Amino acid sequence: MRFFKLGKKEFNWKYVLGEILLIFIGINLAIWFNNWNASKKAIVDKKVAITKITEEVINNSNQLDIAQEQNHQILLAYSEYKNKFAENTSLLLATPKEIKELNTKYPGFYLVTDSIPIENGIYRYSGGTHILLEIPILNEIAWDTTKTLSILNEFDYECLYDLESMYSLQRLVQKEINKASDALQKRELKELMNILGFLNQLNSQLSENYKTVLENIENCGS
């Protein structure tokens, strides 16, 4: 009977450790590359977001300025005309000269349909107010889109605070604009003027917020 003796095979630790090291390096390189790629994408997305938000704020600011000027004129016109209105009516008690001056200063605000002389050169004018309410379109599409991109951690806290404060105030302004539109449709003139007075204050504050954001948005990096 023959006996076979199995030779003891030498275990290559260097080879095994080398393989483990290569795997470790490969995994870490993959993680590093993935993080680098994600970071690069976040930087690109942030630049695009800043550009879009800037464009949106500039457009909203221009829209607000136009509306503020137009609606402020409505307030001024009403404040001068209301002293001529007969109590609880849409009739005006004024001289032809006064009516002409008001119509020249605020063309189209009050459309005269008839007049009757009363006394001492004063006429009673019948007609009605014609108010063209300027309704700005204040978007926040760029801001909403930015919040869905998971890049807000790329913005510093102060920048995020300014942006959120600005858009919150903008939503409040839009809400009051909607109220003004409803009051105009219902011909609630006094209510409309109260809303426009409040809007005038909000618009001034929002305009300042727009300026602050535009001045600082390029430095929003965390």
C-alpha positions as CSV (number, residue, x, y, z in Angstrom):
1,M,0.0,0.0,0.0
2,R,1.3,3.4,-0.9
3,F,0.9,6.5,1.2
4,F,0.8,10.0,-0.5
5,K,1.9,12.9,1.5
6,L,0.2,16.2,0.6
7,G,2.7,19.1,0.4
8,K,1.9,22.1,2.5
9,K,1.0,25.0,0.2
10,E,2.4,28.3,1.2
11,F,-0.2,31.1,1.7
12,N,0.6,34.3,-0.1
13,W,-0.3,37.1,2.4
14,K,1.3,39.8,0.3
15,Y,-1.0,38.9,-2.6
16,V,-4.1,38.9,-0.5
17,L,-3.2,42.2,1.3
18,G,-2.4,43.7,-2.1
19,E,-5.8,42.7,-3.4
20,I,-7.5,44.1,-0.3
21,L,-5.6,47.3,-0.7
22,L,-6.6,47.7,-4.3
23,I,-10.2,47.1,-3.5
24,F,-10.1,49.6,-0.7
25,I,-8.4,52.2,-2.9
26,G,-10.9,51.5,-5.7
27,I,-13.9,51.9,-3.4
28,N,-12.5,55.2,-1.9
29,L,-11.8,56.5,-5.4
30,A,-15.3,55.7,-6.5
31,I,-16.7,57.4,-3.4
32,W,-14.4,60.4,-3.9
33,F,-15.3,60.7,-7.6
34,N,-19.1,60.4,-6.8
35,N,-18.8,63.1,-4.1
36,W,-16.7,65.3,-6.4
37,N,-19.3,64.8,-9.2
38,A,-22.2,65.6,-6.8
39,S,-20.3,68.7,-5.5
40,K,-19.6,69.9,-9.0
41,K,-23.3,69.4,-10.0
42,A,-24.4,71.3,-6.8
43,I,-22.1,74.2,-7.7
44,V,-23.5,74.4,-11.2
45,D,-27.1,74.0,-10.0
46,K,-26.5,76.8,-7.4
47,K,-25.2,79.2,-10.1
48,V,-28.2,78.5,-12.3
49,A,-30.5,78.9,-9.3
50,I,-28.9,82.3,-8.3
51,T,-29.2,83.5,-11.9
52,K,-32.9,82.5,-12.2
53,I,-33.8,84.0,-8.8
54,T,-32.0,87.2,-9.7
55,E,-34.0,87.4,-13.0
56,E,-37.2,86.7,-11.1
57,V,-36.5,89.3,-8.4
58,I,-35.6,92.0,-11.0
59,N,-38.8,91.2,-13.0
60,N,-41.0,91.2,-9.8
61,S,-39.4,94.5,-8.7
62,N,-40.2,96.1,-12.1
63,Q,-43.7,94.9,-12.0
64,L,-44.1,96.2,-8.4
65,D,-42.8,99.6,-9.3
66,I,-45.2,100.0,-12.2
67,A,-48.2,98.9,-10.0
68,Q,-47.1,101.0,-7.1
69,E,-46.9,104.2,-9.2
70,Q,-50.3,103.5,-10.8
71,N,-52.1,102.6,-7.6
72,H,-50.6,105.5,-5.7
73,Q,-52.1,107.8,-8.3
74,I,-55.5,106.2,-7.6
75,L,-55.1,107.1,-3.9
76,L,-54.1,110.7,-4.7
77,A,-57.1,111.1,-7.1
78,Y,-59.5,109.7,-4.6
79,S,-58.2,111.9,-1.8
80,E,-58.8,115.0,-3.9
81,Y,-62.1,113.9,-5.4
82,K,-63.7,112.7,-2.2
83,N,-64.0,116.3,-0.8
84,K,-66.3,117.0,-3.8
85,F,-68.6,114.0,-3.5
86,A,-72.1,114.7,-2.2
87,E,-72.6,112.6,1.0
88,N,-73.1,108.9,0.3
89,T,-73.5,109.4,-3.5
90,S,-71.4,109.4,-6.6
91,L,-72.4,112.9,-7.4
92,L,-69.9,115.7,-7.4
93,L,-70.5,119.2,-6.2
94,A,-68.0,121.5,-7.8
95,T,-67.4,124.4,-10.2
96,P,-66.5,123.8,-13.8
97,K,-63.0,125.1,-13.1
98,E,-62.5,122.6,-10.3
99,I,-63.8,119.7,-12.4
100,K,-61.5,120.7,-15.3
101,E,-58.5,120.9,-13.0
102,L,-59.2,117.5,-11.4
103,N,-59.8,115.9,-14.8
104,T,-56.5,117.4,-16.1
105,K,-54.6,116.1,-13.1
106,Y,-56.3,112.7,-13.0
107,P,-57.6,112.0,-16.5
108,G,-60.2,109.3,-16.7
109,F,-60.7,108.9,-12.9
110,Y,-64.2,110.4,-12.9
111,L,-66.3,110.3,-16.0
112,V,-69.0,113.0,-16.1
113,T,-72.3,112.1,-17.8
114,D,-74.4,115.1,-16.8
115,S,-74.4,118.3,-14.9
116,I,-77.0,120.6,-13.3
117,P,-76.3,124.2,-12.0
118,I,-77.1,124.7,-8.4
119,E,-75.9,128.0,-7.0
120,N,-72.9,130.3,-6.9
121,G,-71.4,128.7,-9.9
122,I,-71.5,125.3,-8.4
123,Y,-72.8,122.4,-10.4
124,R,-73.9,118.9,-9.5
125,Y,-72.2,116.5,-11.7
126,S,-73.4,112.9,-12.2
127,G,-71.1,110.2,-13.4
128,G,-68.9,107.5,-11.9
129,T,-65.3,106.6,-11.1
130,H,-63.3,104.7,-13.6
131,I,-60.4,102.9,-11.8
132,L,-57.8,101.0,-13.7
133,L,-56.1,98.9,-11.0
134,E,-52.6,97.8,-11.9
135,I,-52.2,94.1,-10.9
136,P,-48.5,93.0,-10.9
137,I,-47.6,89.4,-11.5
138,L,-45.2,88.5,-8.7
139,N,-43.6,85.1,-9.4
140,E,-41.7,82.7,-7.2
141,I,-41.2,79.9,-9.7
142,A,-37.4,80.2,-9.4
143,W,-37.5,80.0,-5.6
144,D,-39.8,77.0,-5.6
145,T,-37.7,75.2,-8.1
146,T,-34.5,75.9,-6.1
147,K,-36.1,74.3,-3.0
148,T,-36.7,71.1,-5.0
149,L,-33.1,70.8,-6.1
150,S,-31.7,69.9,-2.6
151,I,-29.0,72.6,-2.9
152,L,-30.2,74.9,-0.1
153,N,-27.3,73.7,2.0
154,E,-25.1,75.5,-0.5
155,F,-26.6,78.8,0.6
156,D,-25.6,80.5,3.8
157,Y,-28.1,81.1,6.6
158,E,-28.3,84.9,6.2
159,C,-29.0,84.6,2.5
160,L,-31.7,82.0,3.0
161,Y,-33.3,84.2,5.7
162,D,-33.4,87.2,3.3
163,L,-34.8,85.1,0.5
164,E,-37.5,83.5,2.6
165,S,-38.5,86.8,4.2
166,M,-38.7,88.5,0.8
167,Y,-40.9,85.8,-0.7
168,S,-43.1,85.6,2.4
169,L,-43.7,89.4,2.2
170,Q,-44.3,89.0,-1.5
171,R,-47.0,86.5,-0.8
172,L,-48.6,88.9,1.6
173,V,-48.6,91.6,-1.0
174,Q,-50.2,89.3,-3.6
175,K,-52.9,88.5,-1.0
176,E,-53.7,92.2,-0.5
177,I,-53.7,92.7,-4.3
178,N,-56.3,90.0,-4.6
179,K,-58.4,91.7,-1.9
180,A,-58.1,95.0,-3.8
181,S,-59.3,93.3,-7.0
182,D,-62.3,91.9,-5.2
183,A,-63.2,95.2,-3.7
184,L,-63.0,96.9,-7.1
185,Q,-65.3,94.3,-8.7
186,K,-67.8,94.8,-5.9
187,R,-67.5,98.6,-6.3
188,E,-66.5,99.0,-2.6
189,L,-64.6,102.2,-3.2
190,K,-63.7,103.0,0.4
191,E,-62.6,99.5,1.1
192,L,-60.5,99.6,-2.0
193,M,-58.7,102.8,-0.9
194,N,-58.1,101.3,2.6
195,I,-56.5,98.2,1.0
196,L,-54.4,100.4,-1.4
197,G,-53.2,102.5,1.5
198,F,-52.0,99.3,3.3
199,L,-50.5,98.0,0.0
200,N,-48.6,101.2,-0.4
201,Q,-46.7,100.5,2.9
202,L,-46.2,96.8,2.0
203,N,-44.9,97.7,-1.4
204,S,-42.3,100.1,-0.1
205,Q,-41.1,97.4,2.3
206,L,-41.0,94.8,-0.4
207,S,-39.1,97.1,-2.7
208,E,-36.4,97.4,0.0
209,N,-36.3,93.7,0.4
210,Y,-35.8,93.3,-3.4
211,K,-32.8,95.7,-3.3
212,T,-31.2,93.9,-0.3
213,V,-31.5,90.5,-2.0
214,L,-30.1,91.7,-5.3
215,E,-27.2,93.4,-3.5
216,N,-26.3,90.2,-1.6
217,I,-27.4,87.2,-3.7
218,E,-24.0,86.8,-5.4
219,N,-22.4,86.3,-2.0
220,C,-24.8,83.5,-1.0
221,G,-22.1,80.9,-0.8
222,S,-21.9,78.9,2.5
